[in-house]
Amino acid sequence: MFEKHVVVRFGECDGLGHVNNGTYFTYLEEARMDLFRVFNPSLDLKLWNLIVASTRCDFLKQASYAQDLFVFTWIGRMGNSSFVVEQAIQDIQGEWVARGQATLLAYDYAEGKPVPLWSDVRERLEVHLTGPQGVPPVRA
């Protein structure tokens, strides 16, 4: 499981004083960076080999300016080319703020098609199959 600490910036809040719903997707994407390095250690965009097939976020509790948040990222399941990334955001009090999920594909941009996950990447992903205790499920 990967863990990323974020602090809510002023510009990420909306007129109601809480984090704008679109910002959660940015937090989740930023937290996937360690996972991206499994596929592309340099994060060189010319060598990029992943594509996002879908993403979602369930909003569980409001977050606000200057709040410390922790984003947990783990692998839910793996297919031949695709894998599901599970994510959850928790505040410093231990309460769940959001629950995310993304489906990614190993992808060959030159060919324009998914490719099978290669064995060394699959092994590195298998280390991250466990999420945090008490994480709520994604809503149906």
C-alpha beads as a LAMMPS data file, in Angstrom:
LAMMPS data file: protein, C-alpha beads

140 atoms
139 bonds

1 atom types
1 bond types

-500.0 500.0 xlo xhi
-500.0 500.0 ylo yhi
-500.0 500.0 zlo zhi

Masses

1 110.0

Atoms # bond

1 1 1 0.000 0.000 0.000
2 1 1 1.212 3.472 -0.856
3 1 1 0.523 6.492 1.371
4 1 1 0.633 10.177 0.410
5 1 1 0.182 13.166 2.734
6 1 1 -1.573 16.248 1.340
7 1 1 -2.496 19.548 2.953
8 1 1 -5.564 21.288 1.558
9 1 1 -4.611 24.560 -0.135
10 1 1 -6.809 27.652 -0.074
11 1 1 -7.410 27.565 -3.846
12 1 1 -8.748 23.998 -3.628
13 1 1 -11.772 25.150 -1.635
14 1 1 -15.003 26.411 -3.139
15 1 1 -17.391 29.161 -2.111
16 1 1 -18.932 26.893 0.530
17 1 1 -15.561 26.630 2.297
18 1 1 -14.855 22.971 1.643
19 1 1 -12.675 21.138 -0.867
20 1 1 -14.171 21.305 -4.349
21 1 1 -15.335 17.881 -5.528
22 1 1 -13.049 17.919 -8.589
23 1 1 -10.010 18.419 -6.361
24 1 1 -10.424 14.966 -4.858
25 1 1 -9.653 13.485 -8.271
26 1 1 -6.427 15.522 -8.300
27 1 1 -5.489 14.162 -4.858
28 1 1 -6.162 10.618 -6.037
29 1 1 -4.158 11.107 -9.222
30 1 1 -1.227 12.639 -7.338
31 1 1 -1.242 9.710 -4.921
32 1 1 -1.003 7.285 -7.851
33 1 1 2.438 8.703 -8.737
34 1 1 4.278 6.013 -6.735
35 1 1 2.243 3.421 -8.616
36 1 1 3.098 5.095 -11.936
37 1 1 6.784 4.696 -11.049
38 1 1 6.311 0.907 -10.966
39 1 1 5.591 1.141 -14.708
40 1 1 7.801 4.074 -15.626
41 1 1 10.456 4.885 -12.965
42 1 1 11.503 8.161 -14.617
43 1 1 7.898 9.287 -15.244
44 1 1 9.134 10.298 -18.710
45 1 1 6.006 11.055 -20.748
46 1 1 7.738 9.847 -23.920
47 1 1 7.898 6.406 -22.296
48 1 1 4.393 6.491 -20.793
49 1 1 2.758 3.066 -20.778
50 1 1 -0.499 3.451 -18.845
51 1 1 -3.937 4.740 -19.682
52 1 1 -6.910 5.411 -17.403
53 1 1 -10.024 3.496 -18.437
54 1 1 -12.279 4.785 -15.654
55 1 1 -12.214 6.603 -12.351
56 1 1 -14.676 7.384 -9.589
57 1 1 -14.826 9.027 -6.187
58 1 1 -17.358 8.686 -3.373
59 1 1 -17.452 11.758 -1.115
60 1 1 -17.870 10.704 2.505
61 1 1 -17.032 13.771 4.609
62 1 1 -16.170 17.392 3.906
63 1 1 -12.563 18.545 4.077
64 1 1 -11.488 22.172 4.413
65 1 1 -8.585 24.580 4.122
66 1 1 -5.268 23.614 5.778
67 1 1 -6.585 20.172 6.732
68 1 1 -4.093 17.304 6.729
69 1 1 -5.234 14.373 4.620
70 1 1 -3.703 10.986 3.880
71 1 1 -4.346 9.190 0.604
72 1 1 -3.936 5.412 0.638
73 1 1 -3.477 3.556 -2.654
74 1 1 -3.483 -0.195 -3.222
75 1 1 -4.287 -2.727 -5.919
76 1 1 -7.764 -4.250 -5.801
77 1 1 -7.384 -6.789 -8.576
78 1 1 -5.380 -7.495 -11.699
79 1 1 -6.443 -8.779 -15.070
80 1 1 -4.362 -9.541 -18.126
81 1 1 -3.779 -5.891 -19.146
82 1 1 -5.905 -3.996 -16.666
83 1 1 -5.828 -3.523 -12.932
84 1 1 -8.062 -1.790 -10.408
85 1 1 -6.508 0.823 -8.162
86 1 1 -8.323 1.276 -4.856
87 1 1 -7.882 4.541 -2.962
88 1 1 -9.160 6.142 0.215
89 1 1 -8.620 9.519 1.830
90 1 1 -8.509 9.808 5.609
91 1 1 -8.234 12.874 7.832
92 1 1 -5.832 13.214 10.737
93 1 1 -8.569 12.122 13.181
94 1 1 -8.838 8.811 11.328
95 1 1 -12.185 9.518 9.664
96 1 1 -12.697 8.570 6.028
97 1 1 -13.191 11.590 3.767
98 1 1 -13.407 9.960 0.326
99 1 1 -13.187 6.597 -1.385
100 1 1 -11.829 6.304 -4.904
101 1 1 -11.272 3.694 -7.535
102 1 1 -9.614 3.718 -10.963
103 1 1 -9.156 1.121 -13.656
104 1 1 -5.849 1.430 -15.508
105 1 1 -4.434 -0.445 -18.478
106 1 1 -0.882 -1.206 -19.492
107 1 1 -0.883 0.515 -22.872
108 1 1 1.219 0.785 -26.010
109 1 1 0.602 4.280 -27.405
110 1 1 2.460 3.560 -30.662
111 1 1 0.128 0.619 -31.378
112 1 1 -2.890 2.277 -29.765
113 1 1 -3.856 -0.777 -27.755
114 1 1 -3.572 -2.414 -24.321
115 1 1 -0.692 -4.813 -23.681
116 1 1 -0.398 -7.588 -21.075
117 1 1 1.070 -6.640 -17.711
118 1 1 4.673 -7.787 -17.773
119 1 1 5.779 -10.232 -15.067
120 1 1 8.125 -7.931 -13.094
121 1 1 5.415 -5.249 -12.882
122 1 1 2.829 -7.846 -11.855
123 1 1 5.147 -8.993 -9.041
124 1 1 5.674 -5.410 -7.857
125 1 1 1.915 -4.761 -7.885
126 1 1 1.195 -7.917 -5.873
127 1 1 3.102 -6.391 -2.940
128 1 1 0.369 -3.724 -2.748
129 1 1 -2.778 -5.879 -2.656
130 1 1 -3.726 -4.921 0.912
131 1 1 -5.472 -1.666 1.832
132 1 1 -5.863 0.080 5.180
133 1 1 -7.957 -1.446 7.948
134 1 1 -11.515 -0.217 8.256
135 1 1 -11.676 1.370 4.815
136 1 1 -15.264 1.692 3.625
137 1 1 -16.260 -0.104 0.422
138 1 1 -16.938 1.785 -2.784
139 1 1 -20.632 2.586 -2.990
140 1 1 -22.657 0.378 -5.309

Bonds

1 1 1 2
2 1 2 3
3 1 3 4
4 1 4 5
5 1 5 6
6 1 6 7
7 1 7 8
8 1 8 9
9 1 9 10
10 1 10 11
11 1 11 12
12 1 12 13
13 1 13 14
14 1 14 15
15 1 15 16
16 1 16 17
17 1 17 18
18 1 18 19
19 1 19 20
20 1 20 21
21 1 21 22
22 1 22 23
23 1 23 24
24 1 24 25
25 1 25 26
26 1 26 27
27 1 27 28
28 1 28 29
29 1 29 30
30 1 30 31
31 1 31 32
32 1 32 33
33 1 33 34
34 1 34 35
35 1 35 36
36 1 36 37
37 1 37 38
38 1 38 39
39 1 39 40
40 1 40 41
41 1 41 42
42 1 42 43
43 1 43 44
44 1 44 45
45 1 45 46
46 1 46 47
47 1 47 48
48 1 48 49
49 1 49 50
50 1 50 51
51 1 51 52
52 1 52 53
53 1 53 54
54 1 54 55
55 1 55 56
56 1 56 57
57 1 57 58
58 1 58 59
59 1 59 60
60 1 60 61
61 1 61 62
62 1 62 63
63 1 63 64
64 1 64 65
65 1 65 66
66 1 66 67
67 1 67 68
68 1 68 69
69 1 69 70
70 1 70 71
71 1 71 72
72 1 72 73
73 1 73 74
74 1 74 75
75 1 75 76
76 1 76 77
77 1 77 78
78 1 78 79
79 1 79 80
80 1 80 81
81 1 81 82
82 1 82 83
83 1 83 84
84 1 84 85
85 1 85 86
86 1 86 87
87 1 87 88
88 1 88 89
89 1 89 90
90 1 90 91
91 1 91 92
92 1 92 93
93 1 93 94
94 1 94 95
95 1 95 96
96 1 96 97
97 1 97 98
98 1 98 99
99 1 99 100
100 1 100 101
101 1 101 102
102 1 102 103
103 1 103 104
104 1 104 105
105 1 105 106
106 1 106 107
107 1 107 108
108 1 108 109
109 1 109 110
110 1 110 111
111 1 111 112
112 1 112 113
113 1 113 114
114 1 114 115
115 1 115 116
116 1 116 117
117 1 117 118
118 1 118 119
119 1 119 120
120 1 120 121
121 1 121 122
122 1 122 123
123 1 123 124
124 1 124 125
125 1 125 126
126 1 126 127
127 1 127 128
128 1 128 129
129 1 129 130
130 1 130 131
131 1 131 132
132 1 132 133
133 1 133 134
134 1 134 135
135 1 135 136
136 1 136 137
137 1 137 138
138 1 138 139
139 1 139 140
